Amino acid sequence: MPKIIFIDAANRTYPVEAHAGRSVMDAAVDNNVPGIVGECGGSAMCATCHVYVESPASGASKPVRPEEEVMLEFTASERRSNSRLGCQIKLNDTFEGAVFRVPERQV
């Protein structure tokens, strides 16, 4: 189970032990990380699990799929080069210590 860290817009940190195979969004929702809404339940249809990938995580560097690319155009907070939808990042042991910043707004 990789340990990952979420940082909210107020710079509060939320260390989380996440199960491999679950998504970054699932890890946040399962652990009550504020700011990750996940309205569509992980189907890349809402952009309410937008995160900024702040530290290297090899699994998060995979190419963005077309449906994720479309949704990233509709994020409530600024889209950046490190923007991803948390529901599209599946966790594994290579994510140990990865840091994900939660944007100021999701909706």
Residue frames as qw, qx, qy, qz and C-alpha x, y, z in Angstrom:
[[0.000, 0.889, 0.458, 0.000, 0.00, 0.00, 0.00],
 [0.437, 0.351, -0.029, 0.828, 1.69, 3.19, -1.12],
 [0.226, -0.708, -0.390, 0.543, 1.63, 6.18, 1.19],
 [0.303, 0.515, 0.322, 0.734, 0.72, 9.35, -0.68],
 [0.181, -0.434, -0.371, 0.801, 0.21, 12.93, 0.43],
 [0.128, 0.760, 0.491, 0.405, -2.53, 15.39, -0.44],
 [0.243, -0.238, -0.223, 0.914, -2.04, 19.12, 0.17],
 [0.153, 0.784, 0.602, -0.001, -5.12, 21.33, 0.19],
 [0.280, 0.768, 0.159, 0.553, -5.37, 24.97, -0.90],
 [0.393, -0.884, 0.113, -0.227, -4.61, 26.10, 2.69],
 [0.364, 0.597, -0.678, 0.225, -1.39, 24.02, 2.65],
 [0.691, -0.351, 0.520, -0.359, -2.70, 21.43, 5.13],
 [0.297, 0.359, -0.858, -0.216, -1.30, 17.98, 4.47],
 [0.859, -0.076, 0.228, -0.453, -3.20, 14.72, 4.47],
 [0.049, 0.403, -0.904, -0.134, -0.99, 11.61, 4.45],
 [0.849, 0.097, 0.099, -0.510, -2.94, 8.62, 3.17],
 [0.311, -0.221, 0.909, 0.165, -2.22, 4.91, 2.86],
 [0.659, 0.376, -0.112, -0.642, -3.83, 3.86, -0.37],
 [0.797, 0.026, 0.603, 0.001, -4.57, 0.44, -1.76],
 [0.113, -0.297, 0.695, 0.645, -2.79, -0.45, -4.99],
 [0.091, 0.344, 0.860, 0.365, -5.26, -0.57, -7.86],
 [0.000, -0.815, -0.512, 0.272, -7.42, 2.21, -6.43],
 [0.371, 0.697, 0.171, 0.590, -7.41, 5.66, -7.98],
 [0.251, 0.111, -0.316, 0.908, -6.05, 8.85, -6.47],
 [0.426, -0.358, -0.147, -0.818, -9.66, 10.06, -6.29],
 [0.791, -0.342, -0.486, -0.146, -10.74, 6.90, -4.42],
 [0.600, -0.072, -0.490, 0.628, -7.87, 7.32, -1.96],
 [0.005, -0.211, 0.161, -0.964, -8.91, 10.92, -1.27],
 [0.602, -0.343, -0.251, -0.675, -12.62, 10.15, -0.92],
 [0.796, -0.229, -0.557, 0.066, -12.00, 7.02, 1.21],
 [0.563, -0.182, -0.419, 0.688, -9.88, 9.13, 3.58],
 [0.103, -0.890, -0.424, 0.132, -12.10, 12.24, 3.68],
 [0.429, -0.133, 0.141, 0.882, -9.54, 14.53, 2.03],
 [0.218, 0.768, 0.357, -0.485, -11.35, 17.87, 1.66],
 [0.160, 0.679, -0.314, -0.644, -11.65, 19.31, -1.82],
 [0.078, 0.130, -0.893, -0.424, -11.91, 16.09, -3.82],
 [0.621, 0.119, 0.210, -0.746, -15.55, 15.77, -4.80],
 [0.080, -0.102, 0.963, 0.237, -15.61, 12.96, -7.38],
 [0.563, 0.229, 0.223, -0.762, -19.21, 13.64, -8.45],
 [0.738, 0.327, -0.386, -0.447, -19.17, 11.17, -11.34],
 [0.900, -0.292, 0.297, -0.127, -17.66, 8.37, -9.26],
 [0.497, -0.471, 0.626, 0.373, -14.53, 8.05, -11.35],
 [0.684, 0.442, 0.554, 0.170, -15.77, 7.93, -14.94],
 [0.364, -0.144, 0.285, 0.875, -13.88, 11.05, -16.12],
 [0.068, 0.627, 0.632, 0.450, -17.11, 12.96, -16.70],
 [0.262, -0.899, -0.349, -0.039, -16.98, 15.85, -14.23],
 [0.452, 0.538, -0.261, 0.662, -13.45, 17.12, -13.40],
 [0.487, -0.766, 0.073, -0.413, -14.28, 17.37, -9.67],
 [0.890, -0.382, 0.098, 0.229, -11.27, 15.23, -8.75],
 [0.498, 0.779, -0.173, 0.341, -8.76, 17.58, -10.39],
 [0.706, -0.626, 0.096, 0.316, -5.31, 17.43, -8.77],
 [0.325, 0.851, -0.411, 0.043, -1.89, 18.86, -9.46],
 [0.956, -0.078, -0.127, 0.252, 0.78, 16.14, -9.45],
 [0.132, -0.960, 0.236, -0.076, 3.55, 17.77, -7.43],
 [0.382, -0.599, 0.694, 0.114, 6.16, 15.07, -7.08],
 [0.358, 0.348, -0.773, -0.393, 7.41, 12.44, -9.46],
 [0.678, 0.036, 0.658, -0.325, 5.16, 9.45, -9.76],
 [0.098, -0.201, 0.801, 0.556, 5.83, 7.27, -12.77],
 [0.181, 0.448, 0.874, 0.055, 2.22, 6.14, -13.04],
 [0.138, 0.811, 0.345, -0.452, 0.98, 9.72, -13.20],
 [0.035, -0.588, 0.426, 0.686, 3.19, 10.48, -16.17],
 [0.411, 0.276, 0.825, 0.272, 1.29, 8.16, -18.48],
 [0.013, -0.155, -0.406, -0.900, -0.30, 9.98, -21.43],
 [0.375, 0.264, 0.442, -0.771, -3.61, 11.66, -20.76],
 [0.288, 0.343, 0.862, 0.236, -6.43, 9.81, -22.51],
 [0.010, 0.349, 0.413, 0.841, -8.73, 11.84, -24.81],
 [0.410, -0.694, -0.535, -0.252, -11.71, 11.79, -22.42],
 [0.551, -0.576, -0.262, 0.544, -9.53, 13.10, -19.59],
 [0.334, 0.031, 0.217, 0.917, -8.09, 15.77, -21.88],
 [0.162, -0.572, -0.492, -0.636, -11.61, 17.03, -22.62],
 [0.533, -0.727, -0.431, 0.027, -12.60, 17.16, -18.94],
 [0.567, -0.328, -0.126, 0.745, -9.40, 18.99, -17.97],
 [0.135, 0.349, 0.284, 0.883, -10.62, 21.86, -20.14],
 [0.418, -0.639, -0.377, -0.524, -13.54, 22.30, -17.71],
 [0.555, -0.257, -0.577, 0.541, -11.74, 22.40, -14.36],
 [0.221, -0.922, -0.314, -0.051, -12.97, 25.05, -11.93],
 [0.418, -0.786, 0.246, 0.383, -9.41, 25.97, -10.98],
 [0.284, 0.778, -0.455, -0.327, -6.61, 26.78, -13.38],
 [0.980, 0.159, 0.071, 0.098, -5.41, 23.94, -15.54],
 [0.177, -0.814, 0.522, 0.181, -1.64, 23.53, -15.32],
 [0.508, 0.487, -0.689, -0.172, 0.91, 21.33, -17.02],
 [0.107, 0.162, -0.937, 0.292, 0.74, 18.96, -14.02],
 [0.618, 0.007, 0.247, -0.746, -3.08, 18.82, -13.92],
 [0.248, 0.000, -0.945, -0.212, -4.70, 15.40, -13.90],
 [0.722, -0.344, -0.125, -0.587, -8.03, 13.90, -12.94],
 [0.315, -0.444, 0.772, -0.328, -7.45, 11.84, -9.83],
 [0.851, 0.112, 0.375, -0.350, -9.91, 9.21, -11.03],
 [0.803, 0.563, -0.185, -0.059, -7.64, 8.44, -13.98],
 [0.199, 0.637, -0.696, 0.265, -4.49, 7.78, -11.94],
 [0.927, -0.251, -0.248, -0.131, -4.35, 4.20, -10.67],
 [0.312, -0.788, 0.496, -0.189, -2.09, 3.70, -7.70],
 [0.941, 0.063, -0.293, 0.156, 0.67, 1.14, -7.31],
 [0.746, -0.504, -0.083, 0.427, 3.87, 0.86, -5.26],
 [0.527, 0.269, 0.123, 0.797, 5.72, 3.34, -7.51],
 [0.133, -0.788, -0.228, -0.556, 3.54, 6.10, -6.02],
 [0.662, -0.500, -0.372, 0.416, 5.16, 5.80, -2.58],
 [0.372, -0.449, -0.099, 0.807, 5.62, 9.38, -1.31],
 [0.186, 0.433, 0.496, 0.730, 3.82, 11.01, -4.25],
 [0.011, -0.422, -0.384, 0.821, 2.31, 14.41, -3.54],
 [0.085, 0.547, 0.662, 0.506, -0.97, 15.66, -5.00],
 [0.005, 0.160, 0.254, -0.954, -2.11, 19.24, -4.52],
 [0.140, 0.638, 0.757, -0.026, -5.86, 19.83, -4.34],
 [0.156, 0.407, 0.242, 0.867, -6.92, 22.95, -6.27],
 [0.115, 0.016, 0.374, -0.920, -8.71, 25.80, -4.56],
 [0.635, 0.231, 0.215, -0.705, -12.04, 25.01, -6.27],
 [0.273, 0.016, 0.932, 0.236, -13.57, 21.93, -7.88],
 [0.161, 0.624, 0.742, 0.189, -17.03, 23.24, -8.77]]
